[in-house]
Amino acid sequence: MKILHINTYNTGGAAISCLRTHKALLENGINSKVLLRNKTNTKTEEVYEIWEELNVIQKTNKFIQQKQWNKKQSAVKEKCSEIGELFSVFDSIWEVSNTQLFKEADIINLHWIAGFVNPATFFKSIGNKPVVWTLHDFAPFNNGLHYPNENTSIFTEEINHNKALIYPNLFENTTIVGPSQYIINHSQKSEWFSKLNHQKITNCCNTKQYKYLVKSDARKELGFQKEQKIILFVAEQLNYKRKGYKLLTEAVKLLNEINLQIIVVGNDYEEDNTFSDSITHFPHIDSEAQLNKIYAAADVFIAPSLDDNLPNTVMESLCSGTPVVAFNIGGMPEMINSEKNGILVETTSAAALSKAITKSLKFKWNNEAIALAAKLTFSESNCANAYINVYKALLNDC
């Protein structure tokens, strides 16, 4: 059984989930490979970049085409900045079906494919190969919008373009995998994906790396005081409105905690003079060992997302033994059991979030128990076995 995962990049939340699934399959003896449009430094085995199959002339031509395609996307990026949310256009200059990896695969597992896989040509060239499409956001069934947004009219032209590309060409032998019941429910209600088979498979975490550490030891290594109250926020891009960083800063201003330290990890950080002396900012961190220490050093991880699927950061925090405070939205209730491994905030407001943070800092958490339970829930073997069962069923139906 040869599986080919296709993802545009090897960075970002979807890519992390894709690569973790791939590694879990390898560890379970499955012939799994990953095809990317763009690959940066990665030590993961069997990960390939589509450029590797091209000769010099082909690379030159594709480079020019890709540059022109990127230029066309600049208007979309400006609109995204305007509404503070992401949108993807589903066309591409690439034909992944021409690659040797595609031809050798028994099953194609799509992940986050915007700007890489052209659905109009992909589904016409798939032949009898079963397709699994893992949903990392709403974009595939939401016309390109990563999550529901009231300002959809700004993307009317792009939405119509996406509809023409995906839905008339959608392969009926496509199985949709949702990491959360939340995203499955929305996909099943969508106009086009409702007719497809859906399976829930929870994403896995790197449980060998994200593990329980003694809090005092983690703080000592990072240079934080043992007596401090530490809250943590992690996001790839801090300026994405949906991630809720602004709400967190408003909530922190309402706290009465004196010896408070706030750790912020992510890009596009803007200093807030109100409590700048209490903030330690780390830009993007590639080292999972370092991130594990940061999670373990915190008293509580804050995930104030306004909408989300099954965030990797929440999994990583729980596997590190650190409780999570989050709004009761999206896939959060599928991860957080109030007062066992965190607190779900029922009202989406800074005041409600501030109260929950205060409560969490006073609560006596069993950090080691939190880590153990998360290790079982988000284990690589569970994830791999679930995917293997889906793949086997699809091959038996061929």
C-alpha positions as CSV (number, residue, x, y, z in Angstrom):
1,M,0.0,0.0,0.0
2,K,1.6,3.2,-1.2
3,I,0.3,6.5,0.1
4,L,1.1,9.9,-1.3
5,H,0.3,12.9,0.8
6,I,0.1,16.2,-1.0
7,N,0.5,19.6,0.7
8,T,1.7,23.0,-0.6
9,Y,4.3,23.7,2.1
10,N,6.1,21.9,4.9
11,T,5.5,24.9,7.3
12,G,2.2,26.1,8.9
13,G,-0.4,24.2,11.0
14,A,-1.7,22.1,8.2
15,A,1.8,21.1,7.1
16,I,2.7,20.1,10.7
17,S,-0.4,17.9,10.9
18,C,0.3,16.4,7.5
19,L,3.9,15.5,8.3
20,R,3.0,14.1,11.7
21,T,0.5,11.8,10.1
22,H,3.1,10.8,7.5
23,K,5.7,10.0,10.1
24,A,3.1,8.0,12.2
25,L,2.4,5.9,9.1
26,L,6.1,5.3,8.4
27,E,6.5,4.2,12.0
28,N,3.7,1.7,11.5
29,G,5.3,0.2,8.4
30,I,3.3,2.0,5.7
31,N,5.0,3.1,2.5
32,S,4.1,6.8,2.9
33,K,5.5,9.8,1.0
34,V,4.9,13.5,0.9
35,L,4.9,15.8,-2.2
36,L,5.3,19.5,-1.6
37,R,5.4,22.6,-3.9
38,N,7.9,24.3,-1.6
39,K,10.1,22.5,0.9
40,T,12.3,24.3,3.4
41,N,14.6,22.6,5.9
42,T,13.0,19.4,7.1
43,K,14.6,16.2,8.6
44,T,11.5,14.2,7.9
45,E,12.1,11.2,5.6
46,E,10.4,10.6,2.3
47,V,9.4,14.2,1.8
48,Y,9.9,15.5,-1.7
49,E,9.5,18.8,-3.6
50,I,8.0,18.8,-7.0
51,W,10.8,20.9,-8.3
52,E,13.2,17.9,-7.8
53,E,11.7,16.1,-10.8
54,L,12.4,19.0,-13.2
55,N,15.5,19.7,-15.4
56,V,17.1,23.1,-15.6
57,I,15.0,24.4,-18.5
58,Q,11.8,23.1,-16.9
59,K,12.8,24.7,-13.6
60,T,13.4,28.1,-15.3
61,N,10.1,28.0,-17.1
62,K,8.2,27.1,-13.9
63,F,10.0,29.7,-11.9
64,I,8.8,32.4,-14.3
65,Q,5.2,31.0,-14.3
66,Q,5.2,30.7,-10.5
67,K,6.4,34.3,-10.2
68,Q,3.6,35.5,-12.5
69,W,1.1,33.4,-10.5
70,N,2.3,34.9,-7.2
71,K,1.9,38.4,-8.6
72,K,-1.7,37.7,-9.4
73,Q,-2.3,36.7,-5.8
74,S,-1.2,40.0,-4.4
75,A,-4.7,41.5,-4.7
76,V,-6.1,38.5,-2.7
77,K,-3.5,39.1,0.0
78,E,-4.5,42.7,0.2
79,K,-8.1,41.7,0.7
80,C,-7.1,39.2,3.4
81,S,-5.2,41.9,5.3
82,E,-8.3,44.2,5.0
83,I,-10.6,41.7,6.8
84,G,-8.0,39.9,8.9
85,E,-8.8,36.5,7.6
86,L,-7.3,34.1,5.0
87,F,-8.6,33.1,1.6
88,S,-7.2,30.6,-0.9
89,V,-7.5,30.5,-4.7
90,F,-7.7,27.0,-6.0
91,D,-5.8,27.1,-9.2
92,S,-2.2,26.2,-10.0
93,I,0.5,26.1,-12.6
94,W,1.4,22.6,-11.5
95,E,0.1,19.2,-12.6
96,V,0.9,16.8,-9.8
97,S,-0.5,13.9,-11.7
98,N,2.5,14.1,-14.0
99,T,4.9,13.3,-11.2
100,Q,6.4,9.8,-10.7
101,L,5.3,9.9,-7.1
102,F,1.7,10.3,-8.1
103,K,1.9,7.6,-10.7
104,E,3.4,5.1,-8.2
105,A,0.8,5.8,-5.4
106,D,-2.1,3.6,-4.6
107,I,-3.9,6.3,-2.7
108,I,-3.7,10.1,-2.8
109,N,-4.2,11.9,0.5
110,L,-4.8,15.6,-0.1
111,H,-4.1,18.1,2.7
112,W,-3.7,21.9,2.3
113,I,-3.3,22.2,-1.5
114,A,-4.1,25.8,-2.4
115,G,-1.7,27.1,-5.1
116,F,-0.4,23.6,-5.8
117,V,-3.2,21.2,-6.9
118,N,-5.5,22.4,-9.6
119,P,-8.8,20.5,-8.8
120,A,-10.1,21.0,-12.4
121,T,-7.3,18.9,-13.9
122,F,-6.5,16.8,-10.8
123,F,-9.8,15.0,-10.5
124,K,-9.9,14.4,-14.2
125,S,-6.6,12.6,-14.1
126,I,-7.1,10.6,-11.0
127,G,-8.3,7.5,-12.8
128,N,-9.3,4.8,-10.3
129,K,-7.0,5.9,-7.5
130,P,-9.0,6.5,-4.3
131,V,-8.6,10.0,-2.9
132,V,-8.6,11.1,0.8
133,W,-8.9,14.8,1.5
134,T,-8.0,15.8,5.1
135,L,-9.6,19.1,6.1
136,H,-7.4,21.5,7.9
137,D,-9.8,24.4,7.5
138,F,-13.1,25.2,5.8
139,A,-11.5,26.4,2.5
140,P,-12.2,23.3,0.3
141,F,-16.0,23.3,1.0
142,N,-16.3,27.0,1.9
143,N,-15.4,28.4,-1.6
144,G,-11.8,29.3,-0.4
145,L,-12.6,31.1,2.8
146,H,-10.6,29.4,5.6
147,Y,-13.3,30.1,8.1
148,P,-16.8,31.6,8.0
149,N,-16.6,35.4,7.7
150,E,-19.2,38.1,7.3
151,N,-17.2,40.0,4.7
152,T,-17.5,37.3,1.9
153,S,-18.6,39.9,-0.7
154,I,-15.0,41.2,-0.9
155,F,-14.1,37.8,-2.5
156,T,-17.1,37.5,-4.9
157,E,-14.9,37.1,-8.0
158,E,-12.5,34.7,-6.4
159,I,-15.3,32.6,-4.9
160,N,-17.0,32.2,-8.3
161,H,-13.6,31.2,-9.7
162,N,-13.1,28.5,-7.0
163,K,-16.6,27.1,-7.5
164,A,-16.0,26.6,-11.2
165,L,-12.7,24.8,-10.4
166,I,-13.6,22.5,-7.6
167,Y,-17.2,21.4,-7.5
168,P,-18.0,20.4,-11.1
169,N,-14.9,18.2,-11.1
170,L,-15.1,16.7,-7.6
171,F,-14.4,13.0,-7.6
172,E,-17.2,11.1,-6.0
173,N,-14.8,8.4,-4.7
174,T,-13.3,11.0,-2.4
175,T,-13.3,10.4,1.3
176,I,-13.2,13.4,3.6
177,V,-11.3,13.2,6.8
178,G,-12.1,15.7,9.5
179,P,-9.8,16.0,12.6
180,S,-12.8,17.3,14.6
181,Q,-16.5,16.6,14.6
182,Y,-16.9,20.3,14.3
183,I,-15.4,20.6,10.9
184,I,-17.1,17.4,9.7
185,N,-20.5,18.8,10.7
186,H,-19.9,21.9,8.6
187,S,-18.5,19.9,5.6
188,Q,-21.5,17.6,5.7
189,K,-23.9,20.6,5.5
190,S,-22.1,22.2,2.6
191,E,-23.6,22.1,-0.8
192,W,-21.0,20.0,-2.6
193,F,-19.2,17.9,0.1
194,S,-22.4,16.7,1.7
195,K,-22.6,13.8,-0.8
196,L,-19.1,12.5,0.1
197,N,-18.1,9.9,2.7
198,H,-16.8,11.5,5.9
199,Q,-14.5,10.0,8.6
200,K,-13.3,11.6,11.8
201,I,-9.6,11.0,12.6
202,T,-8.0,13.1,15.3
203,N,-4.7,14.6,14.4
204,C,-1.7,13.3,16.3
205,C,1.0,15.2,18.2
206,N,4.7,14.4,18.4
207,T,4.3,12.8,21.8
208,K,7.9,11.8,22.0
209,Q,8.9,15.5,21.9
210,Y,5.9,17.2,23.7
211,K,5.9,15.5,27.1
212,Y,5.6,16.3,30.8
213,L,8.5,18.3,32.2
214,V,8.9,19.5,35.8
215,K,7.8,23.1,35.7
216,S,10.5,24.5,37.9
217,D,13.2,22.8,35.8
218,A,11.7,24.2,32.6
219,R,11.6,27.7,34.1
220,K,15.2,27.5,35.3
221,E,16.4,26.6,31.8
222,L,14.5,29.4,30.2
223,G,15.4,32.0,32.9
224,F,12.0,32.5,34.4
225,Q,11.4,32.8,38.2
226,K,9.8,29.9,40.1
227,E,7.3,32.2,41.9
228,Q,6.0,33.9,38.8
229,K,2.5,33.3,37.4
230,I,3.1,32.6,33.7
231,I,0.5,32.6,30.9
232,L,1.4,31.6,27.3
233,F,0.1,32.4,23.9
234,V,1.4,30.8,20.7
235,A,0.3,31.5,17.1
236,E,2.2,31.4,13.8
237,Q,0.9,34.9,12.9
238,L,-0.2,37.1,15.9
239,N,-2.1,39.5,13.6
240,Y,-4.7,37.0,12.4
241,K,-7.9,38.3,14.0
242,R,-9.4,34.8,14.3
243,K,-6.6,33.8,16.7
244,G,-7.8,36.2,19.3
245,Y,-4.6,37.9,20.4
246,K,-6.2,41.3,20.7
247,L,-8.9,39.8,23.0
248,L,-6.1,38.3,25.1
249,T,-4.3,41.6,25.5
250,E,-7.6,43.2,26.6
251,A,-8.2,40.4,29.1
252,V,-4.7,40.7,30.6
253,K,-5.4,44.4,31.3
254,L,-8.3,43.3,33.5
255,L,-6.2,40.9,35.6
256,N,-5.1,41.9,39.1
257,E,-2.2,39.4,39.2
258,I,0.9,41.3,40.4
259,N,3.8,38.9,39.6
260,L,2.5,38.0,36.1
261,Q,4.7,37.0,33.2
262,I,3.2,36.7,29.7
263,I,5.1,34.7,27.1
264,V,4.1,35.3,23.4
265,V,5.4,33.1,20.6
266,G,4.7,34.1,17.0
267,N,5.5,36.5,14.2
268,D,4.2,40.1,13.6
269,Y,4.4,41.0,17.3
270,E,3.5,44.6,18.2
271,E,4.5,45.9,21.6
272,D,1.9,47.1,24.0
273,N,3.3,49.7,26.3
274,T,0.6,49.0,28.9
275,F,2.3,45.8,30.1
276,S,5.4,45.6,27.9
277,D,7.6,44.9,30.9
278,S,5.6,41.8,31.7
279,I,5.9,40.3,28.2
280,T,8.6,38.0,26.8
281,H,8.3,37.6,23.1
282,F,9.8,34.8,21.0
283,P,9.5,34.9,17.2
284,H,8.7,31.7,15.4
285,I,10.4,28.8,17.0
286,D,11.3,25.7,15.0
287,S,12.7,23.6,17.8
288,E,10.1,21.4,19.3
289,A,12.3,20.7,22.3
290,Q,12.4,24.5,23.0
291,L,8.6,24.8,22.5
292,N,8.1,21.9,24.9
293,K,10.0,23.7,27.6
294,I,8.0,26.9,27.0
295,Y,4.7,25.1,27.3
296,A,5.9,23.3,30.4
297,A,7.1,26.5,32.0
298,A,3.7,28.1,31.8
299,D,0.9,27.8,34.4
300,V,-1.7,28.0,31.6
301,F,-1.9,28.2,27.9
302,I,-4.4,30.7,26.4
303,A,-6.1,29.8,23.1
304,P,-8.6,32.7,22.6
305,S,-9.4,31.7,19.0
306,L,-12.8,33.0,17.7
307,D,-13.0,29.9,15.4
308,D,-10.7,26.9,15.0
309,N,-10.6,23.3,13.9
310,L,-8.3,21.2,16.2
311,P,-5.3,23.5,16.9
312,N,-1.8,21.9,17.1
313,T,-0.9,24.4,19.8
314,V,-3.6,23.1,22.2
315,M,-2.5,19.5,21.6
316,E,1.1,20.5,22.2
317,S,0.3,22.3,25.4
318,L,-1.8,19.4,26.8
319,C,0.9,16.9,25.9
320,S,3.4,19.1,27.8
321,G,1.1,19.0,30.8
322,T,-0.1,22.6,30.7
323,P,-3.9,23.3,31.0
324,V,-5.6,25.4,28.3
325,V,-8.1,28.2,28.6
326,A,-10.2,28.7,25.4
327,F,-13.5,29.9,24.2
328,N,-16.1,27.2,23.8
329,I,-16.0,27.3,20.0
330,G,-15.0,25.1,17.1
331,G,-13.1,21.9,18.0
332,M,-12.1,23.2,21.5
333,P,-14.7,21.2,23.4
334,E,-13.4,18.1,21.8
335,M,-10.0,18.7,23.4
336,I,-10.7,20.5,26.6
337,N,-12.6,19.0,29.6
338,S,-13.3,21.8,32.0
339,E,-11.4,21.7,35.2
340,K,-9.6,18.5,34.2
341,N,-7.2,19.8,31.6
342,G,-8.4,23.4,31.1
343,I,-11.4,25.8,31.2
344,L,-13.9,26.5,28.4
345,V,-15.1,30.1,28.4
346,E,-18.8,30.3,27.4
347,T,-18.9,34.0,26.6
348,T,-16.6,35.4,23.9
349,S,-15.4,38.5,25.6
350,A,-12.2,39.9,27.2
351,A,-14.0,40.1,30.6
352,A,-15.0,36.4,30.6
353,L,-11.6,35.4,29.4
354,S,-9.9,37.4,32.2
355,K,-12.1,35.7,34.8
356,A,-11.2,32.3,33.4
357,I,-7.5,33.1,33.4
358,T,-7.7,34.2,37.1
359,K,-9.5,31.0,37.9
360,S,-7.0,28.8,36.1
361,L,-4.1,30.5,37.9
362,K,-5.6,29.6,41.3
363,F,-6.7,26.1,40.3
364,K,-4.6,23.1,41.5
365,W,-3.9,21.3,38.2
366,N,-2.4,17.8,37.9
367,N,0.1,18.6,35.2
368,E,1.4,15.1,34.9
369,A,-2.1,13.6,34.5
370,I,-2.9,16.1,31.9
371,A,0.1,15.1,29.9
372,L,-0.6,11.4,30.2
373,A,-4.2,11.7,29.1
374,A,-3.2,13.9,26.1
375,K,-0.5,11.4,25.1
376,L,-3.2,8.7,24.8
377,T,-5.7,11.0,23.0
378,F,-3.3,12.4,20.4
379,S,-1.0,9.3,20.0
380,E,0.7,8.7,16.7
381,S,-0.4,5.0,16.7
382,N,-4.1,5.9,17.1
383,C,-3.9,8.3,14.2
384,A,-1.9,5.9,12.0
385,N,-4.2,3.0,12.6
386,A,-7.3,5.1,11.9
387,Y,-5.9,6.2,8.5
388,I,-4.7,2.7,7.7
389,N,-8.3,1.4,8.2
390,V,-9.6,4.0,5.9
391,Y,-7.0,3.3,3.2
392,K,-7.6,-0.5,3.4
393,A,-11.4,0.0,3.1
394,L,-10.9,2.2,0.0
395,L,-8.5,-0.3,-1.7
396,N,-10.9,-3.2,-1.0
397,D,-13.7,-1.2,-2.7
398,C,-11.6,-0.7,-5.9
